[in-house]
């Protein structure tokens, strides 16, 4: 591959930086109050987004980015999940990190804060800062548990903002003053209990979140001690329910679940009718980074996984009184493995000769949607009541699957990309469309990590090459359009504002967004690992592109939009506000 160093004029990347000429005091009624903007997490707003022409503000919220990237467990990527900026009129609420960064596997030495920023004379000014005692669940090198730094996420409910705390607690603050109203700790104050994922708030102001308690010093090799779905009413009353009791039909913690074949049996499956070994399931608990979706009728949707075997995962529908409405298994849902997405049997990256078409080669059965702890995928509730969830699957080049269930729990089909993203909804013409990222990753074997059987060079499968799309589907999961990232330049903004680039991504960059914005015209706002903010028109044409600060691998960064249509996006530990 030929590499070329380039110095590009600022105008090419739209690098102008200026304070807004006006204080945004004429907001439409748009409040970005939680993950995905609303209880259904559709990420759709009723205003038209501004043109992505200028960076109006640049605020650093994570001072440890360079240290994270230099850490041997992260290099060269930024393996962190970040909060979506919350917006209420001319106020912006965002997580800020302080404390000390030691190593990626001891992220607990950092401190998480929530700050209120206020637009004053065209600039964001800090009005208050609240230091939380929240800590992420422990780092894991095992198949379960988080390798990525988990998300810290606040949520609005009426005139209050709720901020995660230690021991599975949550802090209730006054939005404007930041004054502490209550420390709500229904689960006690146990240091081994962790609030995980973004909390959610329903239309009545009830806040929902989940928490899990792990064995001290041995969170991932021992079964989870307990986990809960918690509801906090506006008056401070709390109710909670044990997750295992919500799904009594799931395998018990000490039961055996189907696992995967051994590496010494590659290529998989070892024979056409081979049966994989079993392993201890572990008790059902929520995914650490997954949030909670809430339908207009108050039904709560949440996903769970067996603590040790994430191929045994479920979507749960829970009534507002915290009783089970229905449970849907994610097992045996996909028939797109061997000879379908995989190269032909017997060829590089393909299954063993004679394998049954469509099976997941690691288990020789239909593929399973997996809830993994490094995924922030959260259930989205569509206008017709259907539930969309982005599950992980390994056998299709790490791409996962978007899964669709009816409001009564029937599985309605899937699409072969889904993991670590919450899909957006675009409502139009008495129907709706589904918008999401679709990364066909390169440098990864089709279903295993052995170069002899699953070459990491995806060009061995020319029918299914490395490529990176923003995709829109109809409500029935039919393709409507795609926009492909074809940029090959890794760029860095220099101190003088110029941009230096090298050509090192011949197949484009992946979309690192895990929560996009769709405006009232159906324009999709997303960010990419190339360091750019993109505005994509309906039909898949590019409207705007603005380079921010740095081409940086992997940080998953949700976007927001305010009532004036300004875009709040993230890159390199910076919060950027972009507009006309």
Secondary structure, 3 states (H helix, E strand, C coil): CCCCEEEECHHHHCCCECCCCCCCCCCCCCEECCCCCCCCCCCECCCCCCCCCEEEEEEECCCCHHHHHHCCCCCCCCCEECCCCEEECCEEEEEEEEECCCCHHHHHHEEEEEEEEEEECCEEEEEEEEECCCCCCCECCCCCCECCECCCCCEEECCEEEEECHHHCEEEEECCCCCEEEEECCCCCCCCEEEEEEEEECCCCCEEEEEEECCCCCCCCCCCCEEEEEEECCCCCEEEEEHHHHCCCCCCCCCEEECCCCHHHCCCCCCCCCCCCEEECCCEEECCCCCCEECCCCCEEEEEEECCCCCCEEEEEECCCCCEEEEEECCCCECCHHHHHCCCCCCCCCCCCCCCCCCECCCCECECCECCCCCCCCCEECCCCCEEEEEECCCCCCCCEEEEECCCCCEEEEECCCCCCCCEEEEECCEEEEEEEEEECCCCCCCCCCCCCCCCCHHHCHHHCCEEEEEEEECCCCEEEEEECCCCEEEEECCCCCEEEEECCCCCCCCCCCCCEECCCCCEEEECCCCEEEEECCCCCEEEEEECCECCCCCECCCEECCCCCEEEEECCEEEEEEC
